Amino acid sequence: MALALVGLLSAGNAHAQGKTRNVVLIVTDGLRWQEVFRGAERALVSRNAGGVRDTTFTLRTFWRADVDARRRALLPFFWERIATQGTLFGNQDQGSVAAITNTRRFSYPGYNEIFTGAFDPRIDSNDYPPNPNVTVFEWLARKPAYKGKVAAIATWDAFRRIFNRERAGFDVIDSWDEPFRGAMASTPRAAMINEWYRTSVRMWENNTFDAPMHAATKEYIRQKKPRVLFVGYGETDEWAHAGMYDMVLQSAHRVDGFIRDLWDTMQAMPEYRGSTTFVITTDHGRGSGATTWRDHGEDVDGAENIWIAVLGPDTPAGGEMRTTGRVTQSQVAATLAALLGEDYLTATPGAGAPLTSVLPPASRAARR
Ligand SMILES: [Zn+2]
């Protein structure tokens, strides 16, 4: 049986269907692997290097002498839940490297790599026009099984172009646009969220705050029950560019709580319970040291390093990867498809291969 299955898989390039029926890709923009795996960086909890306004409060909240306690204080869901029930790639202190393959080290090229599985050198600006490439989201949305069941909700206004909203055929809600229209705006909760979007002060004109976007995501899930969902948080990048490390830590901590909230909300719904996998990552890293921690880009060393976390019914409790293996951002698209039993790699030969270690056991055996 095992041999026959292996033959079948390699001949047909199919993926073993596991328990996953829904996937959620969550990206928090520009959150460094250093904070994920080491917690707060002591030298940056400072007025000068970190722009921290209240160092006493920030240290009390996020600083612990022990690295494990420190990262748990920052990202409790990551270290209590994902590290015990899922898999985490990218702790370079343990020899695990997760990296981007694009040379740009900024957002549009990174999201394009995440969504399509490949570096496209044509994309050289965050202002690049609508994406000529078809994302794995659009590829899935064209299949009858996913029609009307794909969506993207994010804080940054570039996503309408990165997903090519005009062409994509699924909902892309981003920036300060009110998330709910027509019949969807008629629930009290949707009306309230729209009001927050309309009335909040705009710290960034093209990027809304994470908290209302998160609330919109939950309301969207309740109303539309998507099977393939992208959620894009933006504050971890914005506060770093502003040079405010205390706000970076706060927003990372909030995102961890948002992910827990999404997980608990979806596990309480019959459509998602026991059949939903979360893939969580970032679009790029940043520099290190007293000033370059704020930045990323082609000339910033270290900004190519990221992290990837996976939690779901088919992914083993591998915990923190401690091997010398290297995984790449370009593998995310095919991994999302493979979790659903779909073969993106054959359809898109230039894409990175799925991360086999997070897939159902039959796929892992067949593709080792
Ligand atoms: Zn940035």
Residues whose N, C-alpha, C, O or C-beta is under 5 A from the ligand:
A	BS01	ZN	G30 D237
